Amino acid sequence: MPCSIARSLEVIGPWWALLIIRDTFMGVRRFKDFEKSLGIAKNTLTTRLNSLVDGGILERVPDPQGSKYLEYQLTGKGLELFPVIVALSQWGDKWAVHEDGPSFEIIDTRDGDPIPQQAIRGKDGLPIPREHLGQRPGPGTIAQREREGRA
Amino acid sequence: MPCSIARSLEVIGPWWALLIIRDTFMGVRRFKDFEKSLGIAKNTLTTRLNSLVDGGILERVPDPQGSKYLEYQLTGKGLELFPVIVALSQWGDKWAVHEDGPSFEIIDTRDGDPIPQQAIRGKDGLPIPREHLGQRPGPGTIAQREREGRA
């Protein structure tokens, strides 16, 4: 399937994977802290962390304080999932919020304020009005059509 | 769970839901076209479409050409998932791309060019450097801690 969305979902894995990635963005690094945050069984968590390590999203690193425990951190590939986390959390803050309000806020640490609602922006840096957002077949679809035409 | 990400994932549903939402953004509106695009069994597709209608993401509308078939369109709540689709597709274009290249490109219809790589932007409209992105507990976590403190 050449669709990048379908392929991303395959690499990131099921929904629970995004909750582990969220925790990692929030500073969780140790097995026991993931366990506490997610409230899942040790063997389930082990399988899930292994799957994210295998997918190149997380990597195991020695504890910088020198304990015998390994810690988990996002790879470069994993760090670049931050916009997915932001998009999901801003949508959820509006459309799926708990009665108590959001459990966390993503902030700009320079002023400590929550980041503003994000928009899809064009080359000029300005938000693109929804009616001007479109799509066209990419190289993957064109290659597929050519193969089908030849077959 | 007060986390907006966890709650969004609950509303949007499993991964397959995002592929239906992607198709809808790409202009698919009829049952038979979803079936063709997704390659899944009719009864599975029916269950999935019903679940997105129940979740308030899709709605059924009469065919504007007057046929007896209903069409599916995104609600306001569904349309606002566009940034999630963009974030996943840009990540996938970089980290999970097919050898043929992406299957589609999201474009600004005013110039027909693909939209640029999106960044997380601050109040001034400028990209926030990663080291300045942080998080803090939100009202949901504070309320929960207060309840636990009282218990």
HADDOCK unambig.tbl for C-alpha pairs under 7 A between the chains (distance, minus, plus):
assign (segid A and resid 2 and name CA) (segid B and resid 98 and name CA) 5.10 0.50 0.50
assign (segid A and resid 2 and name CA) (segid B and resid 101 and name CA) 6.96 0.50 0.50
assign (segid A and resid 2 and name CA) (segid B and resid 102 and name CA) 5.87 0.50 0.50
assign (segid A and resid 2 and name CA) (segid B and resid 103 and name CA) 5.18 0.50 0.50
assign (segid A and resid 3 and name CA) (segid B and resid 102 and name CA) 5.87 0.50 0.50
assign (segid A and resid 3 and name CA) (segid B and resid 103 and name CA) 4.85 0.50 0.50
assign (segid A and resid 4 and name CA) (segid B and resid 89 and name CA) 5.15 0.50 0.50
assign (segid A and resid 4 and name CA) (segid B and resid 92 and name CA) 4.50 0.50 0.50
assign (segid A and resid 4 and name CA) (segid B and resid 93 and name CA) 5.51 0.50 0.50
assign (segid A and resid 4 and name CA) (segid B and resid 96 and name CA) 6.50 0.50 0.50
assign (segid A and resid 4 and name CA) (segid B and resid 97 and name CA) 5.89 0.50 0.50
assign (segid A and resid 4 and name CA) (segid B and resid 102 and name CA) 5.91 0.50 0.50
assign (segid A and resid 5 and name CA) (segid B and resid 88 and name CA) 5.60 0.50 0.50
assign (segid A and resid 5 and name CA) (segid B and resid 89 and name CA) 4.87 0.50 0.50
assign (segid A and resid 5 and name CA) (segid B and resid 92 and name CA) 6.07 0.50 0.50
assign (segid A and resid 6 and name CA) (segid B and resid 19 and name CA) 6.85 0.50 0.50
assign (segid A and resid 7 and name CA) (segid B and resid 92 and name CA) 6.46 0.50 0.50
assign (segid A and resid 7 and name CA) (segid B and resid 96 and name CA) 5.77 0.50 0.50
assign (segid A and resid 8 and name CA) (segid B and resid 88 and name CA) 6.53 0.50 0.50
assign (segid A and resid 8 and name CA) (segid B and resid 92 and name CA) 4.89 0.50 0.50
assign (segid A and resid 8 and name CA) (segid B and resid 96 and name CA) 5.81 0.50 0.50
assign (segid A and resid 9 and name CA) (segid B and resid 15 and name CA) 6.68 0.50 0.50
assign (segid A and resid 14 and name CA) (segid B and resid 15 and name CA) 6.67 0.50 0.50
assign (segid A and resid 15 and name CA) (segid B and resid 9 and name CA) 6.67 0.50 0.50
assign (segid A and resid 15 and name CA) (segid B and resid 14 and name CA) 6.67 0.50 0.50
assign (segid A and resid 19 and name CA) (segid B and resid 6 and name CA) 6.88 0.50 0.50
assign (segid A and resid 26 and name CA) (segid B and resid 135 and name CA) 6.69 0.50 0.50
assign (segid A and resid 77 and name CA) (segid B and resid 95 and name CA) 6.86 0.50 0.50
assign (segid A and resid 81 and name CA) (segid B and resid 91 and name CA) 6.82 0.50 0.50
assign (segid A and resid 83 and name CA) (segid B and resid 87 and name CA) 5.76 0.50 0.50
assign (segid A and resid 83 and name CA) (segid B and resid 120 and name CA) 6.77 0.50 0.50
assign (segid A and resid 84 and name CA) (segid B and resid 84 and name CA) 5.90 0.50 0.50
assign (segid A and resid 84 and name CA) (segid B and resid 87 and name CA) 5.13 0.50 0.50
assign (segid A and resid 84 and name CA) (segid B and resid 88 and name CA) 6.15 0.50 0.50
assign (segid A and resid 87 and name CA) (segid B and resid 83 and name CA) 5.76 0.50 0.50
assign (segid A and resid 87 and name CA) (segid B and resid 84 and name CA) 5.12 0.50 0.50
assign (segid A and resid 88 and name CA) (segid B and resid 5 and name CA) 5.61 0.50 0.50
assign (segid A and resid 88 and name CA) (segid B and resid 8 and name CA) 6.53 0.50 0.50
assign (segid A and resid 88 and name CA) (segid B and resid 84 and name CA) 6.14 0.50 0.50
assign (segid A and resid 89 and name CA) (segid B and resid 4 and name CA) 5.15 0.50 0.50
assign (segid A and resid 89 and name CA) (segid B and resid 5 and name CA) 4.85 0.50 0.50
assign (segid A and resid 91 and name CA) (segid B and resid 80 and name CA) 6.99 0.50 0.50
assign (segid A and resid 91 and name CA) (segid B and resid 81 and name CA) 6.79 0.50 0.50
assign (segid A and resid 92 and name CA) (segid B and resid 4 and name CA) 4.53 0.50 0.50
assign (segid A and resid 92 and name CA) (segid B and resid 5 and name CA) 6.07 0.50 0.50
assign (segid A and resid 92 and name CA) (segid B and resid 7 and name CA) 6.46 0.50 0.50
assign (segid A and resid 92 and name CA) (segid B and resid 8 and name CA) 4.88 0.50 0.50
assign (segid A and resid 93 and name CA) (segid B and resid 4 and name CA) 5.51 0.50 0.50
assign (segid A and resid 95 and name CA) (segid B and resid 77 and name CA) 6.86 0.50 0.50
assign (segid A and resid 96 and name CA) (segid B and resid 4 and name CA) 6.51 0.50 0.50
assign (segid A and resid 96 and name CA) (segid B and resid 7 and name CA) 5.77 0.50 0.50
assign (segid A and resid 96 and name CA) (segid B and resid 8 and name CA) 5.80 0.50 0.50
assign (segid A and resid 97 and name CA) (segid B and resid 4 and name CA) 5.88 0.50 0.50
assign (segid A and resid 98 and name CA) (segid B and resid 2 and name CA) 5.09 0.50 0.50
assign (segid A and resid 100 and name CA) (segid B and resid 139 and name CA) 6.21 0.50 0.50
assign (segid A and resid 100 and name CA) (segid B and resid 140 and name CA) 4.54 0.50 0.50
assign (segid A and resid 100 and name CA) (segid B and resid 143 and name CA) 6.42 0.50 0.50
assign (segid A and resid 101 and name CA) (segid B and resid 2 and name CA) 6.95 0.50 0.50
assign (segid A and resid 101 and name CA) (segid B and resid 139 and name CA) 5.25 0.50 0.50
assign (segid A and resid 101 and name CA) (segid B and resid 140 and name CA) 4.64 0.50 0.50
assign (segid A and resid 102 and name CA) (segid B and resid 2 and name CA) 5.87 0.50 0.50
assign (segid A and resid 102 and name CA) (segid B and resid 3 and name CA) 5.85 0.50 0.50
assign (segid A and resid 102 and name CA) (segid B and resid 4 and name CA) 5.89 0.50 0.50
assign (segid A and resid 102 and name CA) (segid B and resid 138 and name CA) 5.45 0.50 0.50
assign (segid A and resid 102 and name CA) (segid B and resid 139 and name CA) 5.95 0.50 0.50
assign (segid A and resid 102 and name CA) (segid B and resid 140 and name CA) 5.00 0.50 0.50
assign (segid A and resid 103 and name CA) (segid B and resid 2 and name CA) 5.18 0.50 0.50
assign (segid A and resid 103 and name CA) (segid B and resid 3 and name CA) 4.83 0.50 0.50
assign (segid A and resid 103 and name CA) (segid B and resid 137 and name CA) 5.93 0.50 0.50
assign (segid A and resid 103 and name CA) (segid B and resid 138 and name CA) 4.55 0.50 0.50
assign (segid A and resid 103 and name CA) (segid B and resid 139 and name CA) 6.09 0.50 0.50
assign (segid A and resid 103 and name CA) (segid B and resid 140 and name CA) 4.25 0.50 0.50
assign (segid A and resid 103 and name CA) (segid B and resid 141 and name CA) 4.67 0.50 0.50
assign (segid A and resid 104 and name CA) (segid B and resid 3 and name CA) 6.97 0.50 0.50
assign (segid A and resid 104 and name CA) (segid B and resid 135 and name CA) 6.63 0.50 0.50
assign (segid A and resid 104 and name CA) (segid B and resid 136 and name CA) 5.60 0.50 0.50
assign (segid A and resid 104 and name CA) (segid B and resid 137 and name CA) 4.29 0.50 0.50
assign (segid A and resid 104 and name CA) (segid B and resid 138 and name CA) 3.95 0.50 0.50
assign (segid A and resid 104 and name CA) (segid B and resid 141 and name CA) 6.97 0.50 0.50
assign (segid A and resid 105 and name CA) (segid B and resid 135 and name CA) 5.42 0.50 0.50
assign (segid A and resid 105 and name CA) (segid B and resid 136 and name CA) 5.42 0.50 0.50
assign (segid A and resid 105 and name CA) (segid B and resid 137 and name CA) 6.25 0.50 0.50
assign (segid A and resid 105 and name CA) (segid B and resid 138 and name CA) 5.39 0.50 0.50
assign (segid A and resid 106 and name CA) (segid B and resid 134 and name CA) 5.78 0.50 0.50
assign (segid A and resid 106 and name CA) (segid B and resid 135 and name CA) 4.35 0.50 0.50
assign (segid A and resid 106 and name CA) (segid B and resid 136 and name CA) 6.70 0.50 0.50
assign (segid A and resid 107 and name CA) (segid B and resid 133 and name CA) 5.95 0.50 0.50
assign (segid A and resid 107 and name CA) (segid B and resid 134 and name CA) 5.09 0.50 0.50
assign (segid A and resid 107 and name CA) (segid B and resid 135 and name CA) 5.22 0.50 0.50
assign (segid A and resid 108 and name CA) (segid B and resid 132 and name CA) 5.63 0.50 0.50
assign (segid A and resid 108 and name CA) (segid B and resid 133 and name CA) 5.13 0.50 0.50
assign (segid A and resid 108 and name CA) (segid B and resid 134 and name CA) 6.16 0.50 0.50
assign (segid A and resid 109 and name CA) (segid B and resid 132 and name CA) 5.01 0.50 0.50
assign (segid A and resid 109 and name CA) (segid B and resid 133 and name CA) 6.00 0.50 0.50
assign (segid A and resid 109 and name CA) (segid B and resid 134 and name CA) 5.80 0.50 0.50
assign (segid A and resid 110 and name CA) (segid B and resid 132 and name CA) 6.36 0.50 0.50
assign (segid A and resid 115 and name CA) (segid B and resid 122 and name CA) 5.74 0.50 0.50
assign (segid A and resid 115 and name CA) (segid B and resid 123 and name CA) 6.98 0.50 0.50
assign (segid A and resid 116 and name CA) (segid B and resid 122 and name CA) 6.28 0.50 0.50
assign (segid A and resid 116 and name CA) (segid B and resid 123 and name CA) 6.06 0.50 0.50
assign (segid A and resid 118 and name CA) (segid B and resid 120 and name CA) 6.96 0.50 0.50
assign (segid A and resid 118 and name CA) (segid B and resid 121 and name CA) 6.88 0.50 0.50
assign (segid A and resid 120 and name CA) (segid B and resid 83 and name CA) 6.76 0.50 0.50
assign (segid A and resid 120 and name CA) (segid B and resid 118 and name CA) 6.96 0.50 0.50
assign (segid A and resid 121 and name CA) (segid B and resid 118 and name CA) 6.89 0.50 0.50
assign (segid A and resid 122 and name CA) (segid B and resid 115 and name CA) 5.78 0.50 0.50
assign (segid A and resid 122 and name CA) (segid B and resid 116 and name CA) 6.31 0.50 0.50
assign (segid A and resid 123 and name CA) (segid B and resid 115 and name CA) 7.00 0.50 0.50
assign (segid A and resid 123 and name CA) (segid B and resid 116 and name CA) 6.09 0.50 0.50
assign (segid A and resid 132 and name CA) (segid B and resid 108 and name CA) 5.61 0.50 0.50
assign (segid A and resid 132 and name CA) (segid B and resid 109 and name CA) 5.01 0.50 0.50
assign (segid A and resid 132 and name CA) (segid B and resid 110 and name CA) 6.33 0.50 0.50
assign (segid A and resid 133 and name CA) (segid B and resid 107 and name CA) 5.96 0.50 0.50
assign (segid A and resid 133 and name CA) (segid B and resid 108 and name CA) 5.12 0.50 0.50
assign (segid A and resid 133 and name CA) (segid B and resid 109 and name CA) 5.99 0.50 0.50
assign (segid A and resid 134 and name CA) (segid B and resid 106 and name CA) 5.78 0.50 0.50
assign (segid A and resid 134 and name CA) (segid B and resid 107 and name CA) 5.10 0.50 0.50
assign (segid A and resid 134 and name CA) (segid B and resid 108 and name CA) 6.16 0.50 0.50
assign (segid A and resid 134 and name CA) (segid B and resid 109 and name CA) 5.80 0.50 0.50
assign (segid A and resid 135 and name CA) (segid B and resid 26 and name CA) 6.68 0.50 0.50
assign (segid A and resid 135 and name CA) (segid B and resid 104 and name CA) 6.61 0.50 0.50
assign (segid A and resid 135 and name CA) (segid B and resid 105 and name CA) 5.43 0.50 0.50
assign (segid A and resid 135 and name CA) (segid B and resid 106 and name CA) 4.36 0.50 0.50
assign (segid A and resid 135 and name CA) (segid B and resid 107 and name CA) 5.23 0.50 0.50
assign (segid A and resid 136 and name CA) (segid B and resid 104 and name CA) 5.58 0.50 0.50
assign (segid A and resid 136 and name CA) (segid B and resid 105 and name CA) 5.43 0.50 0.50
assign (segid A and resid 136 and name CA) (segid B and resid 106 and name CA) 6.70 0.50 0.50
assign (segid A and resid 137 and name CA) (segid B and resid 103 and name CA) 5.93 0.50 0.50
assign (segid A and resid 137 and name CA) (segid B and resid 104 and name CA) 4.28 0.50 0.50
assign (segid A and resid 137 and name CA) (segid B and resid 105 and name CA) 6.27 0.50 0.50
assign (segid A and resid 138 and name CA) (segid B and resid 102 and name CA) 5.45 0.50 0.50
assign (segid A and resid 138 and name CA) (segid B and resid 103 and name CA) 4.56 0.50 0.50
assign (segid A and resid 138 and name CA) (segid B and resid 104 and name CA) 3.95 0.50 0.50
assign (segid A and resid 138 and name CA) (segid B and resid 105 and name CA) 5.40 0.50 0.50
assign (segid A and resid 139 and name CA) (segid B and resid 100 and name CA) 6.20 0.50 0.50
assign (segid A and resid 139 and name CA) (segid B and resid 101 and name CA) 5.25 0.50 0.50
assign (segid A and resid 139 and name CA) (segid B and resid 102 and name CA) 5.95 0.50 0.50
assign (segid A and resid 139 and name CA) (segid B and resid 103 and name CA) 6.11 0.50 0.50
assign (segid A and resid 140 and name CA) (segid B and resid 100 and name CA) 4.54 0.50 0.50
assign (segid A and resid 140 and name CA) (segid B and resid 101 and name CA) 4.65 0.50 0.50
assign (segid A and resid 140 and name CA) (segid B and resid 102 and name CA) 5.00 0.50 0.50
assign (segid A and resid 140 and name CA) (segid B and resid 103 and name CA) 4.25 0.50 0.50
assign (segid A and resid 141 and name CA) (segid B and resid 103 and name CA) 4.68 0.50 0.50
assign (segid A and resid 141 and name CA) (segid B and resid 104 and name CA) 6.97 0.50 0.50
assign (segid A and resid 143 and name CA) (segid B and resid 100 and name CA) 6.43 0.50 0.50
